Structures are given as C-alpha cells and as structure tokens.
Amino acid sequence: MVCLGNICRSPLAEGILKAKTNHLDVVVDSAGTAAYHVGEQPDIRSIEIANKYGIDLTSQRARQFSVNDFDEFDKIYAMDSSNYANIISLARDERDRNKVDVILNESNPKSFQSVPDPYYGGENGFQNVYDMLDEACNIITQNLEKR
C-alpha cells in the first residue's frame, strides 16, 4: 500500500487489509513515495477512523518505498496515479511493473481512480477514504481466499 507520505491513506489501507486477512498467510505493509514523515505514526485522523472500526494503527511507522519492495511483495497498490507513476519509475523491469496497480482498480476495474488525499479534506474526507479502501480491500481479500 503506497501513498505520498505514508501517514494517511496507505497506513489506513494497510490496517484494513491486515484486519481482513488475519486468517491468511499474507504480509501487508505500507510506504510512501516521499520521505516527509519517515518514522512517524499515521495521522491522528487515520488512527481515529480506523479505531472506529476496531483497527489499531498505532504501531505503524512511516517509511519510504524502495526498489527492494519489488522483491519483498507480490502486489504493490498505489493510492493514486501520481504515486503509481513514482513507483513505476523505480521499476527495474517488466516483472516489477506488473506488480503495481492503483488500488481502486480492484473495486472499479481499469478506472485508475485515485483515493483522494484526506489530509486537507476534513473529517468526512477520512471516512470517505476509509469506505473506498474498505471496498477495495474486501475484493483483494476475496481474491486471496480463492488462491
């Protein structure tokens, strides 16, 4: 799960997917394409909206996406087209590029819709982002369960 700073969208996506897949043998992590918040906890508003649904994000710490993530993960979900482009620019080959997708393509195939950055979007922004990510993570979980 990758967004810009790894404090709003991607930690929320990580928490949601971890909660949904806790019965599966999968590793879920998140990162940011920028290093603005490395080492910081998620935004308090992400923590609060996750808590509303019984998900605890407080142990997460922001980190920056690296080329090594292509080796560590089978699937890399960008929260928007800008971060998608940033991730793709680090890809070493077609194999790396094939691992990357925009997360909302799961719930709206081939739409390349962005999860809006809720940082300046007020409290409803975080709820809207949660709802979008929850829907996409339901589909990801269903697909993982079919494996």
N, C-alpha and C positions, 0 to 999 in steps of 0.2 A: 504494500500500500504506500503510494508516494504522492506527496503534495509539495508545496514550496518550502515551508519552514518546519514541517513535522510537528506542529503543535495544535492544529485544529482538525482538519479533515482526515488525514492519514492515521493519526492515533485513534480517532473515533472508528474508522473502518477496521483497524487492527483489533480493537476491543470487541466490536460487533462480531467480526468473523471468528475470533477466538472463542467467544461465548457460544456461537452456533456450532462450532466444530470441535468442541472439547471432548467429544466421544470418538473423534477420528485421529489418526496418526498423521497430523499435519503441523507444520511450523508456520506461524503467521507473524509478520513483523512489519514495521513501517519505517519510513525515512523521508527526508526532504531533499530536494534537489539543491537547495541553498543551505549554507551553514549558519544562518542567522541565530538559531536557537539551540545549537548543539549542547546537550547535557541538561536542558530544561525539561520540566514536566509539561504535559499538554496544557493548553489554555484552560483556565478555570471553567469557562463556559462549556468546553468539550467534556471536562470531568463531570460537571453538573448534569448535563443532558444524558451522559452515559449512566451515571448513578440513578437517574430516574427510571432506567430500565434494568437496574441490577448489575451493571457492568462497571468494574473498577479500573480506571486508567492511571491511578496514582503511581504505579511502579514503572510506568513507561518514561523513557528519556529520549529526547530528540537526538537524531543522528543524521548524518548526511549520506545520501545514496552514493554508492561507489561501484566501480566496474566489478568488484568481487561479488556483488549482489547477483549478477548474472550467473555466477557459478553456484551460489547458495540456494537460489529459488527457481522453481519451475515456472512460476507465473508472477508477473510484475504488473500491478494495476496502478495506472496514473489517475489522479483525480480530475485532470483537465488536459486540454490539448497542449498548453504551454509546457507543462511538466512532462507530458508524453514526448514532446519534441526534445526536451532536455535529456530524458532518459535514452531515447533513440540515438542521440548524438554521441553517447558514450558506448553504444553497442559496438562490439568488435567484429561481428559477422551476422549473417542471416539468422543463425541459431539464436543469438542474443535478441535480435529484433523480433523474432517470432514469439518470444516470451512476454512481450509488452502489449498491453491493451489499456483502453480507457475503461474504468470500472463500470460506468453506466451503460456500456455496450452489453453488459450482462442482462440488464433489465430492459434495455431499448437497443436491440442489436443493430450494429452498423450506424448508429446515430451520432457517435462521437460527441455526445452531450457532456458538458462539464458539470462537475459538482461545484456549485458556487462557493467561493471562499466566504465563510460566515464571519470572518474576523471583524469586519465593519458592518455586518448585517443585522445587528441587534439580536435579542433573544430568539425571535422567531426564525432567524437565519440558521441557528444551531439545530432547532427542531426540524426544519426543512431538510437540512443536510443529513440529520440522523435518519429521517424517513427514507430519503433516497438511497443511502448506504445500506439501510436495513433490507430494503427490497432487493438490491443487487447482491447482498451477502446471502440472502435466502436462496437465490438461484445458484450462486457459487457453491453453497453447502449441498444443495440437491445434486449438483453435478459431481461433487466429490464423493457423495454417498453412492453414486452409481458405479464408481470405479471398482 
